[in-house]
């Protein structure tokens, strides 16, 4: 696993410190994983749409649109 450092507002840190029973690292990890899945799912939807659009127009390299 890779470590990551992030900055948070001081007020948020104070609230987090009041709730030391919560594993904040796990909360952050789950939120990041959820967002990453959402982004990947959205990308797949757009790739499918682009492919269908390209096929209708006879284009052969629709996947090139998503090399980012």
Secondary structure in CASP SS format (residue, H / E / C, confidence):
PFRMAT SS
TARGET T0000
AUTHOR 0000-0000-0000
METHOD secondary structure of the structure
MODEL  1
X C 1.00
X C 1.00
X C 1.00
X C 1.00
X C 1.00
X C 1.00
X C 1.00
X C 1.00
X C 1.00
X H 1.00
X H 1.00
X H 1.00
X H 1.00
X H 1.00
X H 1.00
X H 1.00
X H 1.00
X H 1.00
X C 1.00
X C 1.00
X C 1.00
X C 1.00
X C 1.00
X H 1.00
X H 1.00
X H 1.00
X H 1.00
X H 1.00
X H 1.00
X H 1.00
X H 1.00
X H 1.00
X H 1.00
X H 1.00
X H 1.00
X H 1.00
X H 1.00
X H 1.00
X H 1.00
X H 1.00
X H 1.00
X H 1.00
X H 1.00
X H 1.00
X H 1.00
X H 1.00
X H 1.00
X H 1.00
X H 1.00
X H 1.00
X H 1.00
X H 1.00
X H 1.00
X H 1.00
X H 1.00
X H 1.00
X H 1.00
X C 1.00
X C 1.00
X C 1.00
X C 1.00
X H 1.00
X H 1.00
X H 1.00
X H 1.00
X H 1.00
X C 1.00
X C 1.00
END
